[in-house]
Amino acid sequence: MNESDHQQPEEPTSFEDAFTRLESVVRRLESGQMSLDQSTALFEEGMQLAKACTEMLNGAELKIKRLQQGLVEQLNLVSED
C-alpha cells in the first residue's frame, strides 16, 4: 500500500457528493482489482459514506415533516377564523 491509501477521505459536503463517491467505491470493489487490504479499506470508506448518506436523508426527511406539520398547523389556524 502506498501513503495515499492511509489517508482519511474527506467528509462529503453534500448528499450528492457522498452518493457519487459511494457509487465509485462500489464500482472499484466490484472490479476485483485490489488487494485484500485495499478492498477492506475501501469497504470501510463505503460504509462511512453509506452512513453519511443515511444521516443526510434522515435529516432531510425530518425537515420535510416539520415543514409539513407547520403548514398543517397554519391551515388549521386559518380555517378556525
C-alpha positions as CSV (number, residue, x, y, z in Angstrom):
1,M,0.0,0.0,0.0
2,N,1.2,3.5,-0.6
3,E,0.9,6.5,1.6
4,S,-2.4,7.8,-0.1
5,D,-4.1,4.5,1.0
6,H,-3.8,5.5,4.6
7,Q,-5.3,9.0,4.3
8,Q,-8.7,9.6,5.7
9,P,-11.2,10.5,3.0
10,E,-12.7,14.0,3.1
11,E,-16.1,14.3,4.7
12,P,-18.7,14.7,2.0
13,T,-20.2,18.2,1.7
14,S,-23.5,17.1,0.2
15,F,-25.7,14.1,-0.3
16,E,-24.9,14.1,-4.0
17,D,-21.1,14.2,-3.3
18,A,-21.4,11.3,-0.8
19,F,-23.6,9.2,-3.1
20,T,-21.3,9.8,-6.1
21,R,-18.3,8.7,-4.0
22,L,-20.2,5.7,-2.7
23,E,-21.1,4.6,-6.3
24,S,-17.4,4.9,-7.2
25,V,-16.4,2.8,-4.2
26,V,-18.9,0.1,-5.2
27,R,-17.6,0.1,-8.8
28,R,-14.0,-0.2,-7.6
29,L,-14.8,-3.0,-5.2
30,E,-16.8,-4.8,-7.9
31,S,-13.8,-4.6,-10.2
32,G,-11.9,-7.1,-8.0
33,Q,-8.6,-5.5,-9.0
34,M,-7.4,-4.6,-5.5
35,S,-5.6,-6.4,-2.7
36,L,-7.5,-7.6,0.3
37,D,-6.1,-4.7,2.4
38,Q,-7.1,-2.2,-0.2
39,S,-10.5,-3.7,-0.6
40,T,-11.0,-3.7,3.2
41,A,-10.1,-0.1,3.5
42,L,-12.3,0.8,0.6
43,F,-15.2,-1.2,2.1
44,E,-14.7,0.8,5.3
45,E,-14.9,4.1,3.4
46,G,-18.0,2.9,1.6
47,M,-19.7,2.1,4.9
48,Q,-18.8,5.5,6.2
49,L,-20.3,7.1,3.1
50,A,-23.4,5.0,3.3
51,K,-23.8,6.1,6.9
52,A,-23.4,9.8,5.9
53,C,-26.0,9.4,3.1
54,T,-28.4,7.8,5.5
55,E,-27.9,10.6,8.1
56,M,-28.4,13.3,5.4
57,L,-31.5,11.6,4.1
58,N,-32.9,11.2,7.7
59,G,-32.2,14.9,8.3
60,A,-34.0,16.0,5.1
61,E,-36.9,13.7,5.9
62,L,-37.2,15.3,9.4
63,K,-37.1,18.8,8.0
64,I,-39.8,18.0,5.4
65,K,-42.0,16.5,8.2
66,R,-41.5,19.6,10.3
67,L,-42.4,21.9,7.4
68,Q,-45.5,19.8,6.6
69,Q,-46.6,19.9,10.2
70,G,-46.1,23.7,10.3
71,L,-48.2,24.1,7.2
72,V,-51.0,21.9,8.7
73,E,-50.9,24.0,11.8
74,Q,-51.1,27.2,9.8
75,L,-54.0,25.8,7.8
76,N,-55.8,24.8,11.0
77,L,-55.4,28.3,12.4
78,V,-56.7,29.9,9.2
79,S,-59.8,27.6,9.0
80,E,-60.8,28.4,12.6
81,D,-61.0,32.2,11.9
